[in-house]
Amino acid sequence: MEQSVKPTSSLPLNPHIAGLPPYNAGMNIAMARALSGRHDIARLASNENPDGCSPAVLAALASSSFEPWRYADPACTALRTALGERLAIDPGLIVVGNGSEEMIAAISRAVLVPGASVVTTVPSFGLHEIEPLAMGADVVKIAMTHEMDFDLAALETAIAAVPRIVFISSPWNPVGSGLDHSSLQRLIGAMRPGTLLVLDEAYFEFADAGAPDGIEVLRDSGVDHVVLRTFSKAYGLAGLRVGYAVCSGLELARVIAAAKTPFNVNAAAQTAAIAALADEGWMKASAGRVRAERVRAAAALAALGFRVAPSQTNFLFFDCKGDSSRLAAGLLKQAIIVKAWREGGYEHYLRATIGLPADNDRLIAALQELVAR
Ligand SMILES: *Cc1c(COP(=O)(O)O)cnc(C)c1O
């Protein structure tokens, strides 16, 4: 029997949620196969690790210590203890999330009230805007410079107005550049009491040697802060959802933890993250391969005439001087998925994840062909 759909409802919805812009997730594999008619998709849209994950993770998930029938520890005690040792910090300052994206939501819930102001960058990581908007906050976005870098002067001016939160990803998704030591110090110096600095370091492990470590730099800064890290990228656990917040104080950590759901990190994710952390050698070798490919691919794209942003991440962001969705459609025909940027003013940019060398070769060859047309 067919169900009748009521054309309208008088149910009042939360306007902050109902009015949210959609999160622009990368194209999924089934859709890409259907649209391209091909099976061998080069998945360069979601910044996943092309090397997979450590074999120690798969072994841990197959071992008897993984008990899916038990509720997992809501406090993630074993993982937080391991992270505390690795990072030389009090585990009480760490809150683990169902992906670091859950921590972006929990921080917003913990700190923001309707009408509060938030500063972030544009182009932006969608959730740095969406989660504050969900709380009824006003979001000010500072554009990247012509050189495709952080506009520190404009950020300083915006921060001087004492927003409740500043969300900065460094290395920056989607641009790729990272704050160097002096830029990070300049940002820290601009902070005033009453503002929380959230430094999202999802791509920390891909940065070149000598790049600042936000946890170390902020530790004794006296600035209220949270540093976000994730197991989704360099550790290759995107599908399991586990990331964490390192907070500047115990009370801040307590309130952020209160803003998450109690059993937020499932048993598989906790088991996998502990195993991944114990095999840091695998992660470092993988990140090294990505860095080498990033240099090679960036040079090849520049040789094709694209303006490529300097990258400290596992992706490249480049100006294709025309509507990037057309170029993305051309690549999809060749079974390559990338992310055409859709934020206003940035529709000429395309973000491509660094894949295996063969995937990167396919991307370069396909772009060469599309550019020559
Ligand atoms: C990928 C990414 C994350 C990680 O999200 P998870 O929820 O941990 O998978 C967080 N912040 C930025 C800027 C990212 O690009």
The ligand as a Gaussian input file, in Angstrom:
#p B3LYP/6-31G(d) Opt

LIG

0 1
 C       39.746000      14.567000       8.071000
 C       39.666000      15.698000       9.045000
 C       39.300000      15.481000      10.359000
 C       39.144000      14.080000      10.851000
 O       37.892000      13.707000      11.031000
 P       37.604000      12.340000      11.760000
 O       36.253000      12.597000      12.307000
 O       38.632000      12.153000      12.845000
 O       37.640000      11.277000      10.732000
 C       39.236000      16.530000      11.232000
 N       39.556000      17.767000      10.838000
 C       39.957000      18.014000       9.588000
 C       40.353000      19.398000       9.218000
 C       39.995000      16.996000       8.652000
 O       40.355000      17.244000       7.401000

